[in-house]
Amino acid sequence: MIRKFDTVRDLMSLTEPIVVNCTGLGAKELFDDGELVPLKGQLTCITRGAGRSEATPRGRGGRATVSVG
């Protein structure tokens, strides 16, 4: 499902338990975050398996990584 949000208040009205942020650099204006800068990265699609599933961002040696488990 794709939706358009013009303000942070619009986001706070969501009832979904999970929201995926794909705003990219648009988040800079949406959240008034002047420190947001573009980084090179990649998108990974993960199929949920049985049991617990979560993604935790971690930084190592100046690189951003995501631990999924």
N, CA, C and O atoms as a MOPAC input file, in Angstrom:
PM7 MOZYME 1SCF
protein

 N      0.84100 1    -1.15600 1     0.00000 1
 C      0.00000 1     0.00000 1     0.00000 1
 C      0.89900 1     1.23600 1     0.00000 1
 O      1.85800 1     1.30100 1     0.76900 1
 N      0.60600 1     2.18800 1    -0.83100 1
 C      1.35900 1     3.43600 1    -0.89000 1
 C      0.43000 1     4.57400 1    -0.51100 1
 O     -0.69000 1     4.66800 1    -1.01300 1
 N      0.90200 1     5.43800 1     0.37600 1
 C      0.11700 1     6.59600 1     0.80200 1
 C      0.97800 1     7.84300 1     0.76400 1
 O      2.20400 1     7.76700 1     0.85400 1
 N      0.33500 1     8.98100 1     0.63200 1
 C      1.05200 1    10.25000 1     0.64600 1
 C      0.81100 1    10.93700 1     1.98600 1
 O     -0.32200 1    11.01700 1     2.45900 1
 N      1.89400 1    11.43400 1     2.59300 1
 C      1.81700 1    12.15400 1     3.85700 1
 C      2.47000 1    13.51000 1     3.67500 1
 O      3.60000 1    13.60100 1     3.19600 1
 N      1.77100 1    14.54900 1     4.05200 1
 C      2.30300 1    15.90100 1     3.91000 1
 C      2.93500 1    16.41900 1     5.18900 1
 O      3.75300 1    17.33800 1     5.14700 1
 N      2.56900 1    15.84000 1     6.32700 1
 C      3.08800 1    16.31000 1     7.60900 1
 C      3.36600 1    15.12800 1     8.52900 1
 O      2.88700 1    14.01800 1     8.29700 1
 N      4.13800 1    15.37900 1     9.56400 1
 C      4.39500 1    14.34900 1    10.57300 1
 C      3.09100 1    13.97300 1    11.26000 1
 O      2.88900 1    12.80900 1    11.60600 1
 N      2.21500 1    14.93000 1    11.45800 1
 C      0.91600 1    14.65700 1    12.09100 1
 C      0.14000 1    13.59700 1    11.30300 1
 O     -0.53900 1    12.75700 1    11.89300 1
 N      0.24200 1    13.63600 1     9.97200 1
 C     -0.41600 1    12.62300 1     9.14400 1
 C      0.10200 1    11.22400 1     9.48500 1
 O     -0.67000 1    10.26600 1     9.52700 1
 N      1.39400 1    11.11400 1     9.72600 1
 C      1.98400 1     9.81800 1    10.06800 1
 C      1.49400 1     9.30400 1    11.41300 1
 O      1.30700 1     8.10000 1    11.58900 1
 N      1.28700 1    10.20100 1    12.35200 1
 C      0.87900 1     9.80200 1    13.70000 1
 C     -0.53100 1     9.22000 1    13.73100 1
 O     -0.91500 1     8.58900 1    14.71600 1
 N     -1.30600 1     9.42300 1    12.66900 1
 C     -2.66900 1     8.89000 1    12.64300 1
 C     -2.72000 1     7.44200 1    12.15200 1
 O     -3.78900 1     6.83100 1    12.14900 1
 N     -1.59100 1     6.89200 1    11.74300 1
 C     -1.56100 1     5.51800 1    11.24200 1
 C     -1.84300 1     4.51200 1    12.35300 1
 O     -1.44500 1     4.71500 1    13.50000 1
 N     -2.52400 1     3.43800 1    12.00900 1
 C     -2.81300 1     2.37900 1    12.98300 1
 C     -2.03300 1     1.10000 1    12.67500 1
 O     -2.08700 1     0.14400 1    13.44800 1
 N     -1.30800 1     1.07600 1    11.55000 1
 C     -0.53800 1    -0.10500 1    11.18100 1
 C      0.59700 1    -0.32200 1    12.18100 1
 O      1.18800 1     0.65000 1    12.65200 1
 N      0.91900 1    -1.59100 1    12.51900 1
 C      1.98900 1    -1.86000 1    13.47600 1
 C      3.38800 1    -1.61700 1    12.90100 1
 O      4.33700 1    -1.41200 1    13.65700 1
 N      3.52300 1    -1.63900 1    11.56900 1
 C      4.82300 1    -1.43400 1    10.92900 1
 C      4.66600 1    -0.44600 1     9.78300 1
 O      3.73200 1    -0.54100 1     8.98700 1
 N      5.59000 1     0.49900 1     9.71300 1
 C      5.61100 1     1.46800 1     8.62300 1
 C      7.01700 1     1.46400 1     8.03500 1
 O      7.99400 1     1.58000 1     8.77600 1
 N      7.13300 1     1.33400 1     6.72600 1
 C      8.42800 1     1.35500 1     6.05400 1
 C      8.64600 1     2.75400 1     5.50200 1
 O      7.84500 1     3.24900 1     4.70900 1
 N      9.72800 1     3.38400 1     5.92100 1
 C     10.04300 1     4.74600 1     5.49700 1
 C     10.82200 1     4.69700 1     4.19200 1
 O     11.98800 1     4.30300 1     4.17300 1
 N     10.17900 1     5.09600 1     3.10500 1
 C     10.83800 1     5.16000 1     1.79500 1
 C     10.86200 1     6.59600 1     1.29100 1
 O     10.81800 1     6.83500 1     0.08400 1
 N     10.93000 1     7.54300 1     2.20400 1
 C     10.88100 1     8.94900 1     1.80700 1
 C     12.20200 1     9.43800 1     1.25000 1
 O     12.24900 1    10.48600 1     0.60600 1
 N     13.27100 1     8.70500 1     1.48300 1
 C     14.57600 1     9.12500 1     0.98200 1
 C     14.92700 1    10.51000 1     1.48300 1
 O     14.71700 1    10.82200 1     2.65500 1
 N     15.45700 1    11.34100 1     0.60500 1
 C     15.83900 1    12.68900 1     1.01300 1
 C     14.63200 1    13.56200 1     1.31800 1
 O     14.78700 1    14.63100 1     1.90900 1
 N     13.43200 1    13.13600 1     0.93000 1
 C     12.22600 1    13.88000 1     1.28100 1
 C     12.01300 1    13.93800 1     2.78300 1
 O     11.32900 1    14.83400 1     3.27800 1
 N     12.59500 1    12.98700 1     3.52100 1
 C     12.48800 1    12.99300 1     4.98300 1
 C     13.14900 1    14.22900 1     5.57200 1
 O     12.79100 1    14.66300 1     6.66700 1
 N     14.10700 1    14.79600 1     4.85500 1
 C     14.79800 1    16.00400 1     5.32000 1
 C     13.79700 1    17.13500 1     5.52600 1
 O     13.84600 1    17.83500 1     6.53800 1
 N     12.88900 1    17.31500 1     4.56800 1
 C     11.87300 1    18.35400 1     4.68900 1
 C     10.71400 1    17.91900 1     5.58600 1
 O     10.20800 1    18.71000 1     6.38300 1
 N     10.29900 1    16.66400 1     5.45300 1
 C      9.15300 1    16.17400 1     6.21500 1
 C      9.38900 1    16.26200 1     7.71400 1
 O      8.48300 1    16.61000 1     8.47100 1
 N     10.61300 1    15.94700 1     8.14300 1
 C     10.92100 1    15.94900 1     9.56600 1
 C     11.80100 1    17.11800 1     9.98400 1
 O     12.29900 1    17.15700 1    11.10900 1
 N     11.99200 1    18.07400 1     9.07200 1
 C     12.79900 1    19.26100 1     9.35200 1
 C     14.15200 1    18.86200 1     9.94400 1
 O     14.57200 1    19.37800 1    10.97900 1
 N     14.82400 1    17.92600 1     9.25700 1
 C     16.10400 1    17.39100 1     9.72600 1
 C     17.21400 1    17.83700 1     8.78600 1
 O     17.46800 1    17.18800 1     7.77100 1
 N     17.87900 1    18.94700 1     9.11900 1
 C     18.93900 1    19.49000 1     8.29000 1
 C     20.19100 1    18.64700 1     8.25400 1
 O     21.07000 1    18.89200 1     7.42800 1
 N     20.30000 1    17.64500 1     9.13600 1
 C     21.49000 1    16.79300 1     9.18300 1
 C     21.38600 1    15.57400 1     8.27800 1
 O     22.35500 1    14.82800 1     8.13600 1
 N     20.23000 1    15.36000 1     7.66600 1
 C     20.04900 1    14.20100 1     6.80000 1
 C     20.87400 1    14.37000 1     5.52800 1
 O     20.76100 1    15.38400 1     4.83900 1
 N     21.69800 1    13.38200 1     5.22200 1
 C     22.53800 1    13.41800 1     4.02400 1
 C     22.38500 1    12.09800 1     3.26600 1
 O     22.11900 1    11.06500 1     3.88000 1
 N     22.55000 1    12.11700 1     1.94300 1
 C     22.42300 1    10.87500 1     1.17600 1
 C     23.61200 1     9.95400 1     1.41700 1
 O     24.74600 1    10.41200 1     1.56400 1
 N     23.34500 1     8.66500 1     1.45700 1
 C     24.38100 1     7.64000 1     1.58600 1
 C     24.14600 1     6.59600 1     0.50600 1
 O     23.00700 1     6.33500 1     0.11900 1
 N     25.21500 1     6.01000 1     0.03100 1
 C     25.08100 1     4.92800 1    -0.92600 1
 C     24.68600 1     3.67500 1    -0.15300 1
 O     25.22700 1     3.40200 1     0.91800 1
 N     23.76300 1     2.93200 1    -0.68900 1
 C     23.33100 1     1.72200 1    -0.01000 1
 C     22.61400 1     0.80200 1    -0.97100 1
 O     22.68400 1     0.97600 1    -2.18800 1
 N     21.93600 1    -0.16200 1    -0.42500 1
 C     21.17800 1    -1.06600 1    -1.26000 1
 C     19.93100 1    -1.50300 1    -0.52100 1
 O     19.85800 1    -1.43400 1     0.70600 1
 N     18.95400 1    -1.95200 1    -1.28600 1
 C     17.68700 1    -2.39400 1    -0.74100 1
 C     17.65800 1    -3.91000 1    -0.76100 1
 O     17.97700 1    -4.52700 1    -1.77700 1
 N     17.28300 1    -4.50600 1     0.34400 1
 C     17.19200 1    -5.95300 1     0.43600 1
 C     15.77900 1    -6.33800 1     0.82700 1
 O     15.23200 1    -5.80700 1     1.79400 1
 N     15.19000 1    -7.25400 1     0.08700 1
 C     13.85900 1    -7.76600 1     0.42700 1
 C     14.04000 1    -9.03700 1     1.23800 1
 O     14.77700 1    -9.94100 1     0.84400 1
 N     13.36500 1    -9.09700 1     2.36700 1
 C     13.49700 1   -10.23500 1     3.26900 1
 C     12.13000 1   -10.87100 1     3.45300 1
 O     11.16300 1   -10.19100 1     3.79800 1
 N     12.04900 1   -12.17200 1     3.22300 1
 C     10.80600 1   -12.89600 1     3.43700 1
 C     10.75500 1   -13.33900 1     4.88400 1
 O     11.70300 1   -13.93400 1     5.39700 1
 N      9.64900 1   -13.04800 1     5.53600 1
 C      9.50200 1   -13.40200 1     6.94300 1
 C      9.31500 1   -14.90600 1     7.07700 1
 O      8.45800 1   -15.50100 1     6.42400 1
 N     10.11800 1   -15.49800 1     7.92100 1
 C     10.01500 1   -16.92700 1     8.17400 1
 C      9.29000 1   -17.18300 1     9.48300 1
 O      8.73800 1   -16.26200 1    10.08500 1
 N      9.29100 1   -18.41100 1     9.91400 1
 C      8.65700 1   -18.76300 1    11.18100 1
 C      9.45600 1   -18.18000 1    12.33700 1
 O     10.67600 1   -18.03800 1    12.24800 1
 N      8.78000 1   -17.85100 1    13.39900 1
 C      9.46300 1   -17.32800 1    14.57700 1
 C      9.61700 1   -15.82300 1    14.54100 1
 O      8.98900 1   -15.12500 1    13.74400 1
 N     10.46700 1   -15.34800 1    15.42200 1
 C     10.67200 1   -13.91200 1    15.57900 1
 C     11.50300 1   -13.34900 1    14.42300 1
 O     12.43700 1   -13.99100 1    13.94200 1
 N     11.15200 1   -12.15600 1    13.99500 1
 C     11.89200 1   -11.50900 1    12.91900 1
 C     12.01900 1   -10.03000 1    13.23500 1
 O     11.02000 1    -9.37200 1    13.52700 1
 N     13.23100 1    -9.50000 1    13.18100 1
 C     13.43700 1    -8.07800 1    13.43600 1
 C     14.69200 1    -7.61500 1    12.71500 1
 O     15.57000 1    -8.41900 1    12.40300 1
 N     14.77400 1    -6.33700 1    12.45700 1
 C     15.96100 1    -5.74400 1    11.83800 1
 C     16.48600 1    -4.66900 1    12.77200 1
 O     15.73600 1    -3.79200 1    13.20100 1
 N     17.77400 1    -4.73400 1    13.09000 1
 C     18.38900 1    -3.77700 1    13.99800 1
 C     19.55600 1    -3.09600 1    13.29900 1
 O     20.51800 1    -3.76500 1    12.92000 1
 N     19.49300 1    -1.76600 1    13.11700 1
 C     20.62400 1    -1.08700 1    12.48700 1
 C     21.82900 1    -1.04100 1    13.41500 1
 O     21.68300 1    -0.80000 1    14.61400 1
 N     23.00800 1    -1.26800 1    12.87400 1
 C     24.24400 1    -1.22800 1    13.64900 1
 C     25.31300 1    -0.54000 1    12.80500 1
 O     25.29800 1    -0.62000 1    11.57600 1
 N     26.23200 1     0.12900 1    13.47500 1
 C     27.33400 1     0.77000 1    12.76100 1
 C     28.64500 1     0.07200 1    13.07100 1
 O     28.91600 1    -0.25600 1    14.22600 1
 N     29.46000 1    -0.15600 1    12.05300 1
 C     30.76400 1    -0.79200 1    12.24300 1
 C     31.79300 1    -0.07700 1    11.39000 1
 O     31.65500 1    -0.02300 1    10.16800 1
 N     32.80800 1     0.46300 1    12.00700 1
 C     33.90000 1     1.06000 1    11.25800 1
 C     33.46200 1     2.13100 1    10.28300 1
 O     34.01400 1     2.23300 1     9.18800 1
 N     32.47700 1     2.93300 1    10.66300 1
 C     32.00300 1     3.98200 1     9.77900 1
 C     31.01600 1     3.51300 1     8.73500 1
 O     30.56700 1     4.30400 1     7.90500 1
 N     30.67000 1     2.23100 1     8.76200 1
 C     29.70600 1     1.70200 1     7.80300 1
 C     28.40600 1     1.36500 1     8.51600 1
 O     28.41000 1     0.87600 1     9.64500 1
 N     27.31300 1     1.63000 1     7.85400 1
 C     26.00700 1     1.27300 1     8.40500 1
 C     25.65900 1    -0.13300 1     7.94000 1
 O     25.72400 1    -0.43200 1     6.74800 1
 N     25.29300 1    -0.98700 1     8.87000 1
 C     24.87900 1    -2.34500 1     8.53800 1
 C     23.55900 1    -2.62900 1     9.23300 1
 O     23.17900 1    -1.92100 1    10.16600 1
 N     22.86800 1    -3.65000 1     8.78800 1
 C     21.62000 1    -4.05000 1     9.42900 1
 C     21.72200 1    -5.51500 1     9.79600 1
 O     22.06200 1    -6.35400 1     8.96100 1
 N     21.42800 1    -5.81600 1    11.04500 1
 C     21.42200 1    -7.18800 1    11.52700 1
 C     19.98400 1    -7.67900 1    11.51700 1
 O     19.11600 1    -7.06200 1    12.13400 1
 N     19.72200 1    -8.77500 1    10.82900 1
 C     18.36900 1    -9.32400 1    10.74800 1
 C     18.37700 1   -10.67800 1    11.42400 1
 O     19.22900 1   -11.52100 1    11.14300 1
 N     17.41600 1   -10.88300 1    12.32400 1
 C     17.39100 1   -12.16700 1    13.01000 1
 C     16.12700 1   -12.38500 1    13.76700 1
 O     15.95900 1   -13.42800 1    14.39900 1

